[in-house]
């Protein structure tokens, strides 16, 4: 299994640099590595017609984000990860033990 490496990942803040949606920006909701595409929050909203079901007794026209090629996207800001707390002794305790 070969993993593809991209310049962006889920949660990053990005800007569209080419195509019909040039200049718009948003957060990455999903990366689709097999097709080299990303879903960006609020960019390329498409309408999907849903047939009648128990969830939608009347049917529905749902709006959702469509995929954009990953090469048309520029990273603005990487998602901040929560700092991991490590088990370390305070300096004073470490110095007392050493002395």
C-alpha positions as CSV (number, residue, x, y, z in Angstrom):
1,X,0.0,0.0,0.0
2,X,1.5,3.3,-1.1
3,X,0.5,6.5,0.7
4,X,0.4,9.7,-1.3
5,X,1.8,12.9,0.4
6,X,0.2,16.2,-0.3
7,X,1.0,19.8,0.8
8,X,-2.3,20.1,2.6
9,X,-4.4,18.0,5.0
10,X,-7.8,18.0,6.6
11,X,-8.4,21.0,8.8
12,X,-5.9,23.4,7.1
13,X,-6.9,26.9,6.0
14,X,-6.4,27.2,2.2
15,X,-7.0,29.6,-0.7
16,X,-8.0,28.6,-4.2
17,X,-5.4,30.0,-6.6
18,X,-6.8,29.0,-10.0
19,X,-10.1,27.9,-11.7
20,X,-13.6,29.2,-11.4
21,X,-13.4,29.7,-7.6
22,X,-10.1,31.6,-7.6
23,X,-9.7,33.9,-4.6
24,X,-12.1,32.0,-2.3
25,X,-10.8,30.4,0.9
26,X,-11.9,28.0,3.5
27,X,-11.1,25.0,5.7
28,X,-10.4,21.6,4.2
29,X,-13.2,19.2,5.1
30,X,-11.8,16.1,3.3
31,X,-8.9,15.0,1.2
32,X,-9.5,12.4,-1.5
33,X,-6.0,11.1,-2.3
34,X,-7.0,8.6,-5.0
35,X,-8.5,11.4,-7.2
36,X,-6.1,14.1,-5.9
37,X,-9.0,16.3,-4.8
38,X,-10.1,18.2,-1.8
39,X,-13.4,19.4,-0.4
40,X,-13.2,23.0,0.9
41,X,-15.8,24.5,3.3
42,X,-18.0,27.0,1.4
43,X,-16.3,26.6,-2.0
44,X,-17.9,25.1,-5.1
45,X,-21.4,24.5,-3.6
46,X,-23.3,22.0,-5.8
47,X,-27.0,21.0,-5.7
48,X,-27.8,17.3,-5.3
49,X,-31.3,16.1,-5.9
50,X,-32.4,13.5,-3.4
51,X,-35.3,11.2,-4.1
52,X,-38.2,10.5,-1.7
53,X,-37.3,8.4,1.3
54,X,-38.3,8.0,5.0
55,X,-35.8,10.8,5.9
56,X,-37.1,13.1,3.1
57,X,-40.8,12.3,2.4
58,X,-41.1,15.1,-0.1
59,X,-37.7,14.7,-1.7
60,X,-35.0,17.4,-1.4
61,X,-32.5,19.5,-3.1
62,X,-29.4,19.4,-0.9
63,X,-26.5,21.8,-1.2
64,X,-23.0,20.6,-0.5
65,X,-19.3,21.2,-1.4
66,X,-17.9,19.7,-4.5
67,X,-14.3,18.6,-5.0
68,X,-11.5,20.8,-6.4
69,X,-8.1,19.5,-7.6
70,X,-5.4,19.7,-5.0
71,X,-3.0,21.6,-7.3
72,X,-5.5,24.6,-7.4
73,X,-5.1,25.1,-3.7
74,X,-2.5,27.1,-1.7
75,X,-1.9,26.6,2.1
76,X,-2.6,29.7,4.2
77,X,-2.4,28.3,7.7
78,X,-1.8,24.9,9.1
79,X,-4.2,23.5,11.7
80,X,-2.7,24.0,15.2
81,X,-2.4,20.7,17.1
82,X,-2.9,20.7,20.9
83,X,0.4,20.6,22.7
84,X,1.2,17.2,24.0
85,X,2.0,17.2,27.7
86,X,5.1,15.2,28.5
87,X,5.9,13.8,31.9
88,X,9.0,15.8,32.9
89,X,10.2,16.7,36.3
90,X,10.4,20.4,37.2
91,X,14.0,21.8,37.1
92,X,14.2,22.3,40.9
93,X,13.4,18.6,41.6
94,X,15.8,17.4,39.0
95,X,18.6,19.6,40.3
96,X,18.0,18.5,43.9
97,X,18.3,14.8,42.9
98,X,21.5,15.4,41.0
99,X,23.1,17.2,43.9
